[in-house]
Amino acid sequence: MRYRGLYDPKGELFAYLDGLVLYSLDSEPSGRIENDFIVDADGNKIWRIFNDGVYSLDSMEAVGYLTDGAPEDR
C-alpha cells in the first residue's frame, strides 16, 4: 500500500493517507478522498485537493500539501 503524508504549510505532519482513507496521527480514520475533495466520515466535503495542495472549500487558503512516503511512526 502507498502512504502519503499530509503536512501543514509550516511542514508539520498532521495526517496521512493510506490509499484513499485519511488517518490522524493516532491512526484513527478521519476522512477519505472522493474526486478532488477530502470528505469526512459522513461524506461532507472538508477540503479541496488541487495537484498536491490541500485547500479550504471557501477560498484558496492552503491547509497543507500531500507528499509521498509513510509516516515514520506507522
N, C-alpha and C positions, 0 to 999 in steps of 0.2 A: 504494500500500500504506500502511496505517496503522501507525505505530510507537507503542509505549508504553514509557516508561521504568520501570524497577524500581529504587526508591530504598530505602535502609535507613532505620531510624527517625530517624537524625540528618539525613536529607535528602541523602545522597550517592548518586549514581547508581552502581549496580554491575552492571546488566544491562539488556537491553531486549528487547521483543517485536517481532517482525516477523510480523504475522499471528498464528499460534498457536505459532511457534517462538521459544524463549528463546535469546538470544545473550549471551556475555560481552562486556565492553568491547573485547576483542580480535577481535570479530566471529566468534568460534567458537561454533557451536551447542552449547548445554549442556542443552537440555531442550525441553519443549513443554507446552502446555495440553491437558489431557484432562478434560472435565467441569469440576469445581470444584477441580482439582488441577494443580500443576506436576509433571511427571514427568521423569525422566532419559531418556537415550537408550535404555535397556533397558525403559522403561515402568514403573519403580519410582516410586511416589509420593514426592515430596520435601517439598512444601509444600501447604497448603490455601489456596484463594482464597475470600474472602468479601467481596462488593462489590468495592472496590478494594484491600482489605487482603490481605496475604500472611502466613500464619501457619504455625508449626511443626505437625507432624502430631499430636504427643502432648499438646499444650496449645494455649492461645490466645495463646502468646507471639508478638508481632509480629516478623516477619522484615523486613517493609517494606511498601511500597504501590506501586501502579501509577498512572501518570499518563499523560495524553495528550501527544503530541509526541515527536519524534525526538531522539535524542542529537545534539548539535551536531557531533561528530567523524565522523559517518557519511559 
